[in-house]
Amino acid sequence: MGSQDKLKVGELARRTGLTVRTLHHWDELGLLTPGERTAAGYRLYGAPELERLQQVLSLRRLGMPLGEIATILRRREMTPQRILSLQLSRLREESRSLQRLIARLQRLIAHYEGTETVSVDELVQSIEEMTMFERYYTEEQLERLARRREAVGEETIRSVEERWSALTTRVQNAIDRGVDPGSEEGRELAREWRELTEETVRGFTGGDSGLEASLGAFWKNEPDAGARWGMGRDVLEWIGRAGD
């Protein structure tokens, strides 16, 4: 690729929506170094640098601070495909959250169109959907959670979610059959619940005491939050008695 095929910093800024100041700053940080310079000293960016820029932007979108991105990109396993896969997983997760919010807002619109009134419960739930995480986690904690999710991996996360779904179904089945929480079956389910909880908390927080405190505050102050994952109050109360 000749120099005529490369972009000067101003052209790169214009075409990507970034600022020249940002690109200069990233050069100083070692995040995005131009492939070469003209005789007059102008920075030139070619295909390798644009690929690197894509990776930097993807990692920023995952919530990683600039100070760590250069280190992360030096890891052998962090190939362009791996980084794009991580961003795709995050976008899919955000898409699911948006779809839930869209469905709730559509129900609100239907209420307004049908009766011109909306229940307090519907309004509260729609607001809750938009502000849930921000109430319990700082911006810095949300960034740490993003990095934690990357470290754990989507496959492990899906596996844990499936195990929770299966265990919750078994507990609900025991409740439906009238099983005594203090029975041997109840105590066994409580033991499995406790072990999976401990495993999940370790995986979620990575031993970060601040994240553990925020997670504890969430469950303490949101007693009905478990219903989102099939853990209604009846399930939590039954498993609590079984573990006594």
C-alpha positions as CSV (number, residue, x, y, z in Angstrom):
1,M,0.0,0.0,0.0
2,G,1.5,3.3,-1.1
3,S,1.4,6.5,1.0
4,Q,-1.3,7.8,-1.4
5,D,-3.6,5.0,-0.2
6,K,-3.2,6.0,3.5
7,L,-5.1,8.6,5.4
8,K,-3.7,11.7,7.1
9,V,-4.9,12.3,10.6
10,G,-7.4,15.0,9.6
11,E,-9.0,12.7,7.0
12,L,-9.2,9.8,9.4
13,A,-10.8,12.0,12.0
14,R,-13.4,13.3,9.5
15,R,-14.3,9.9,8.2
16,T,-14.5,8.1,11.6
17,G,-16.2,10.9,13.7
18,L,-13.2,11.1,16.0
19,T,-11.3,14.3,16.7
20,V,-7.7,15.0,15.7
21,R,-7.0,15.8,19.3
22,T,-8.2,12.3,20.3
23,L,-6.1,10.6,17.7
24,H,-3.0,12.6,18.8
25,H,-3.7,11.6,22.4
26,W,-4.0,7.9,21.5
27,D,-0.7,8.2,19.7
28,E,0.9,9.6,22.8
29,L,-0.6,6.7,24.9
30,G,0.7,4.1,22.4
31,L,-2.8,3.0,21.6
32,L,-2.8,4.0,17.9
33,T,0.6,4.8,16.4
34,P,0.6,6.0,12.7
35,G,2.2,3.5,10.4
36,E,4.5,6.2,8.9
37,R,4.9,9.9,8.5
38,T,5.4,12.1,5.5
39,A,8.6,14.1,4.9
40,A,6.7,17.0,6.4
41,G,5.9,15.0,9.6
42,Y,2.2,14.3,8.9
43,R,0.8,11.1,10.4
44,L,-0.3,8.5,7.9
45,Y,-2.7,5.6,8.8
46,G,-3.1,2.5,6.7
47,A,-5.0,-0.8,6.9
48,P,-3.1,-2.1,10.0
49,E,-3.7,1.1,11.9
50,L,-7.4,1.1,11.0
51,E,-7.7,-2.5,12.2
52,R,-6.0,-1.4,15.4
53,L,-8.5,1.5,15.7
54,Q,-11.4,-0.9,15.3
55,Q,-10.0,-3.0,18.2
56,V,-9.5,0.1,20.4
57,L,-13.1,1.3,19.8
58,S,-14.5,-2.1,20.4
59,L,-12.7,-2.4,23.8
60,R,-13.8,1.1,24.8
61,R,-17.4,0.1,23.9
62,L,-16.9,-2.8,26.4
63,G,-16.2,-0.3,29.1
64,M,-12.5,-0.8,29.4
65,P,-10.4,2.3,30.4
66,L,-7.9,3.6,27.9
67,G,-5.0,2.9,30.3
68,E,-5.6,-0.8,30.1
69,I,-6.5,-1.2,26.4
70,A,-2.9,-1.1,25.2
71,T,-2.0,-3.9,27.7
72,I,-5.0,-5.9,26.7
73,L,-4.1,-5.7,23.0
74,R,-0.7,-7.1,23.6
75,R,-2.2,-10.4,24.8
76,R,-1.8,-13.1,22.2
77,E,-5.3,-14.4,22.7
78,M,-6.9,-11.0,22.0
79,T,-7.1,-11.4,18.2
80,P,-9.3,-9.1,16.1
81,Q,-11.9,-11.9,15.9
82,R,-11.9,-12.3,19.7
83,I,-12.4,-8.6,20.3
84,L,-15.2,-8.4,17.8
85,S,-16.9,-11.5,19.3
86,L,-16.8,-9.9,22.7
87,Q,-18.3,-6.7,21.4
88,L,-21.0,-8.7,19.5
89,S,-21.9,-10.6,22.8
90,R,-22.2,-7.3,24.6
91,L,-24.4,-5.8,21.9
92,R,-26.6,-8.9,21.9
93,E,-27.0,-8.5,25.7
94,E,-27.8,-4.9,25.3
95,S,-30.3,-5.8,22.6
96,R,-32.1,-8.2,24.9
97,S,-32.3,-5.4,27.5
98,L,-33.6,-3.0,24.9
99,Q,-36.2,-5.5,23.7
100,R,-37.5,-5.9,27.3
101,L,-37.7,-2.1,27.6
102,I,-39.4,-1.8,24.2
103,A,-42.0,-4.3,25.2
104,R,-42.7,-2.5,28.4
105,L,-43.0,0.9,26.7
106,Q,-45.3,-0.6,24.1
107,R,-47.5,-1.8,26.9
108,L,-47.5,1.7,28.4
109,I,-48.5,3.2,25.0
110,A,-51.3,0.7,24.7
111,H,-52.6,1.6,28.2
112,Y,-52.5,5.3,27.3
113,E,-54.3,4.7,24.0
114,G,-56.9,2.4,25.5
115,T,-57.7,4.2,28.8
116,E,-55.7,7.4,28.8
117,T,-54.4,6.3,32.3
118,V,-51.5,4.1,33.4
119,S,-51.2,2.4,36.7
120,V,-48.5,3.4,39.1
121,D,-47.1,-0.1,39.0
122,E,-46.6,0.0,35.2
123,L,-44.9,3.4,35.4
124,V,-42.6,2.2,38.3
125,Q,-41.7,-1.0,36.4
126,S,-40.8,0.9,33.2
127,I,-38.6,3.3,35.2
128,E,-37.0,0.5,37.1
129,E,-36.1,-1.3,33.8
130,M,-34.1,1.8,32.8
131,T,-32.4,2.6,36.1
132,M,-31.8,-0.8,37.8
133,F,-28.1,-1.1,37.5
134,E,-27.3,2.6,37.9
135,R,-29.0,2.5,41.4
136,Y,-26.6,0.0,42.8
137,Y,-23.4,0.2,40.8
138,T,-21.1,3.1,40.1
139,E,-19.8,3.8,36.6
140,E,-16.4,2.4,37.7
141,Q,-18.1,-0.7,39.0
142,L,-20.0,-1.2,35.7
143,E,-16.6,-1.0,33.9
144,R,-15.2,-3.7,36.2
145,L,-18.3,-5.8,35.6
146,A,-17.7,-5.5,31.9
147,R,-14.1,-6.7,32.3
148,R,-15.2,-9.4,34.7
149,R,-17.7,-10.7,32.1
150,E,-14.9,-10.9,29.5
151,A,-12.7,-12.8,31.9
152,V,-15.4,-15.3,32.7
153,G,-16.6,-15.8,29.1
154,E,-20.0,-16.1,27.5
155,E,-20.0,-19.9,27.5
156,T,-19.5,-20.1,31.3
157,I,-22.1,-17.4,31.9
158,R,-24.7,-19.4,29.8
159,S,-23.8,-22.6,31.6
160,V,-24.4,-20.9,35.0
161,E,-27.7,-19.4,33.8
162,E,-28.8,-22.9,32.6
163,R,-27.9,-24.4,36.0
164,W,-29.9,-21.7,37.8
165,S,-32.9,-22.3,35.6
166,A,-32.8,-26.0,36.2
167,L,-32.3,-25.7,39.9
168,T,-35.1,-23.1,40.2
169,T,-37.4,-25.4,38.3
170,R,-36.7,-28.2,40.7
171,V,-37.4,-26.0,43.7
172,Q,-40.7,-24.9,42.2
173,N,-41.6,-28.5,41.5
174,A,-40.9,-29.4,45.1
175,I,-43.2,-26.5,46.2
176,D,-45.9,-27.7,43.9
177,R,-45.7,-31.2,45.3
178,G,-45.9,-29.9,48.8
179,V,-42.4,-31.0,49.9
180,D,-41.6,-30.0,53.4
181,P,-38.6,-27.5,53.3
182,G,-37.1,-29.3,56.3
183,S,-37.2,-32.7,54.6
184,E,-34.1,-34.4,53.2
185,E,-35.0,-33.3,49.7
186,G,-35.5,-29.7,50.9
187,R,-32.1,-29.7,52.7
188,E,-30.4,-31.1,49.6
189,L,-32.0,-28.4,47.4
190,A,-30.9,-25.8,49.9
191,R,-27.3,-27.1,49.8
192,E,-27.2,-27.0,46.0
193,W,-28.7,-23.5,46.1
194,R,-26.1,-22.3,48.6
195,E,-23.2,-23.8,46.6
196,L,-24.4,-22.3,43.3
197,T,-25.0,-18.9,44.9
198,E,-21.4,-18.9,46.3
199,E,-20.0,-19.9,42.9
200,T,-22.1,-17.3,41.1
201,V,-21.1,-14.5,43.5
202,R,-17.4,-15.4,43.1
203,G,-17.7,-15.4,39.4
204,F,-19.7,-12.2,39.3
205,T,-17.5,-10.2,41.6
206,G,-14.1,-11.8,41.3
207,G,-13.6,-11.3,45.0
208,D,-14.2,-7.5,44.7
209,S,-15.6,-6.5,48.1
210,G,-17.2,-3.3,46.6
211,L,-19.0,-5.3,44.0
212,E,-20.1,-7.9,46.6
213,A,-21.5,-5.0,48.7
214,S,-23.4,-3.6,45.8
215,L,-24.7,-7.0,44.9
216,G,-25.9,-7.6,48.5
217,A,-27.6,-4.2,48.5
218,F,-29.4,-5.1,45.3
219,W,-30.9,-8.3,46.7
220,K,-31.7,-6.7,50.0
221,N,-33.5,-3.8,48.6
222,E,-35.1,-5.5,45.6
223,P,-36.9,-8.5,47.1
224,D,-38.9,-9.1,43.9
225,A,-36.0,-8.8,41.5
226,G,-35.6,-12.6,41.5
227,A,-38.9,-12.9,39.7
228,R,-37.2,-11.8,36.5
229,W,-35.3,-15.1,36.6
230,G,-38.2,-17.3,37.9
231,M,-37.2,-16.8,41.5
232,G,-40.4,-15.5,43.0
233,R,-40.8,-14.8,46.6
234,D,-42.4,-18.2,47.2
235,V,-39.2,-19.9,45.9
236,L,-36.9,-17.7,47.9
237,E,-38.9,-18.1,51.1
238,W,-39.1,-21.9,50.7
239,I,-35.4,-22.2,50.0
240,G,-34.7,-20.0,52.9
241,R,-36.7,-22.2,55.3
242,A,-35.0,-25.3,53.8
243,G,-31.6,-23.9,54.6
244,D,-32.4,-23.0,58.2
